[in-house]
Amino acid sequence: MSGAYLYSTERYRWLCKPKDAVQAVIDLHAPERLFLENHRAMAYASALVPTLSSVLDLGTGGGGFVRHFRHHYHDAVIRSVEASSAMVRLAERYFEIAPAAIIQERAQTFLARDQSHYDFISCDLFDGREAPADLFTVGFYEALANKLTSDGVLTLNLLPESEAQALQLLATVRAVFSGIGVLQFSELGNLVLVLCNAPLARLADREQALIASPYARNGEALYFASELHVLPS
């Protein structure tokens, strides 16, 4: 990846660009660990799926979600898509991703041809702070909604440049999804959206789902469940 730097210690390995956020990071002693709290929040939303047997990871990057879900959901089928061929090579060489485990393709192209449905979809398409134009189109979210199973959950990482852009993104999403939950990470500037084709579960039900999930003893997961702001349908 042009302009990117790889760093390693005995325990950690990470990839970053000058004047930009970390692109990928792995704890070599615990490869399933997710470092950024917005990524952990996205993963916790998988607990809202009653039975998770299929996962689609759009914008795989260094493969953090792949390693995480393989660790926590051993039997799930995980399909990973990454647009950058350079990032795919780096993930395979340095971030413990098996060769050919990632489909090298733009998310939008993959969605147009894929015939499968998924219980859980994670979508993080940012390259640094740059968002693809598709994130601002109703058609992109319609394509995602059509890939969800009946009780499936989509979680989306956004990095709006302004409050006006954040409102624009929410308005676009609301044109498609009935269930919308929002988590704001002020320090990072990120918004994480939890999206369903049906209304989102109530707080008590979200907490019960987490208690029955791989995150049962994770206090942070329960905190995010309580902090999720559910928009009225």
Secondary structure as UniProt FT lines:
FT   TURN            2..3
FT   STRAND          5..8
FT   STRAND          12..16
FT   TURN            18..19
FT   STRAND          22..27
FT   TURN            28..29
FT   TURN            31..32
FT   HELIX           37..44
FT   HELIX           45..48
FT   STRAND          54..58
FT   TURN            61..63
FT   HELIX           64..72
FT   TURN            74..75
FT   STRAND          77..82
FT   HELIX           85..94
FT   TURN            99..100
FT   STRAND          102..104
FT   HELIX           107..113
FT   STRAND          118..123
FT   TURN            128..129
FT   HELIX           133..136
FT   HELIX           138..147
FT   STRAND          148..158
FT   HELIX           163..174
FT   TURN            175..176
FT   STRAND          179..185
FT   TURN            186..189
FT   STRAND          190..196
FT   HELIX           203..211
FT   TURN            214..217
FT   HELIX           219..227
FT   STRAND          229..230
//
